[in-house]
Amino acid sequence: MVGRELPGTRIQTAIADREGALWIGTNGGLARWVNGKVELLPVTDPLATASVLTIMEDREGDLWVGTETGGLHILRDQRFNTLDTRDGFLRMTPQL
């Protein structure tokens, strides 16, 4: 499935949400498995090609997606929004 139906070549995280869909984060984007089919995000969405490191669902049913370089995204009201320094998040630089 990876490399054929899913974006990327490696699954890095996955979570089943409260509605039964499986969200799959890969090194090349986010996908959703629902009703036996893979759903990809539109190519214009930043998460369509981002390296997704973590996914979690909060008590309200919002989906939080952490990426390697694209920040933190929240799916609320069927729309992803990016949280960044304008929202009070610090930009971290890797320590070598």
C-alpha positions as CSV (number, residue, x, y, z in Angstrom):
1,M,0.0,0.0,0.0
2,V,2.8,2.4,0.8
3,G,4.2,3.9,-2.4
4,R,1.2,2.8,-4.4
5,E,-1.9,4.1,-2.7
6,L,-0.4,6.1,0.2
7,P,1.8,9.1,-0.2
8,G,5.5,8.6,0.8
9,T,7.5,5.4,1.2
10,R,7.2,4.9,5.0
11,I,4.3,5.0,7.5
12,Q,5.4,7.1,10.5
13,T,2.2,7.2,12.5
14,A,-1.4,6.2,12.5
15,I,-4.5,6.6,14.6
16,A,-8.2,5.5,14.4
17,D,-10.5,8.4,15.1
18,R,-13.8,8.2,17.0
19,E,-15.7,7.8,13.7
20,G,-13.7,4.7,12.7
21,A,-11.5,6.3,10.0
22,L,-7.8,5.4,10.1
23,W,-5.5,8.5,9.6
24,I,-2.1,7.5,8.3
25,G,0.9,9.8,8.4
26,T,3.8,9.0,6.1
27,N,7.1,10.6,5.2
28,G,5.3,12.0,2.2
29,G,1.9,13.1,3.4
30,L,-1.3,12.4,5.3
31,A,-4.0,10.0,4.1
32,R,-7.3,8.7,5.5
33,W,-8.5,5.1,5.2
34,V,-12.3,4.9,5.4
35,N,-14.8,2.4,4.1
36,G,-12.0,0.3,2.5
37,K,-10.6,3.2,0.5
38,V,-7.7,5.5,0.8
39,E,-8.5,9.2,0.7
40,L,-5.7,11.7,-0.2
41,L,-5.7,15.4,0.6
42,P,-5.8,17.8,-2.3
43,V,-2.3,18.6,-3.7
44,T,-2.7,22.2,-2.6
45,D,-3.0,21.2,1.1
46,P,0.4,21.5,2.9
47,L,-0.3,18.1,4.6
48,A,-0.6,16.4,1.2
49,T,3.2,16.2,1.0
50,A,4.4,16.9,4.5
51,S,6.4,14.4,6.6
52,V,3.9,13.6,9.3
53,L,5.4,12.6,12.6
54,T,2.4,12.4,15.0
55,I,-1.4,12.4,15.0
56,M,-3.7,12.6,17.9
57,E,-7.4,13.3,18.6
58,D,-8.6,15.5,21.5
59,R,-11.7,15.2,23.6
60,E,-13.7,17.5,21.2
61,G,-12.8,15.2,18.3
62,D,-10.4,17.7,16.7
63,L,-7.4,16.0,15.0
64,W,-3.9,17.4,15.7
65,V,-1.2,16.6,13.1
66,G,2.5,17.4,13.8
67,T,4.9,17.6,10.9
68,E,8.7,17.5,10.6
69,T,9.0,21.0,9.1
70,G,5.5,22.4,8.4
71,G,4.4,22.9,12.0
72,L,1.3,21.8,13.8
73,H,-2.1,21.5,12.1
74,I,-5.5,21.0,13.6
75,L,-8.6,19.6,11.8
76,R,-11.6,21.4,13.2
77,D,-15.0,21.8,11.4
78,Q,-13.7,19.7,8.5
79,R,-10.9,22.1,7.7
80,F,-7.1,22.0,8.6
81,N,-5.6,25.2,10.1
82,T,-1.9,25.6,10.7
83,L,-0.6,26.8,14.1
84,D,2.7,28.6,14.0
85,T,4.5,31.5,15.6
86,R,1.6,33.8,15.0
87,D,-0.4,31.6,17.4
88,G,2.3,31.7,20.1
89,F,4.4,28.7,19.1
90,L,8.1,29.1,19.2
91,R,10.1,28.2,16.1
92,M,12.7,25.6,17.1
93,T,16.0,25.1,15.4
94,P,17.6,21.7,15.5
95,Q,20.7,21.4,17.7
96,L,23.6,19.6,16.0
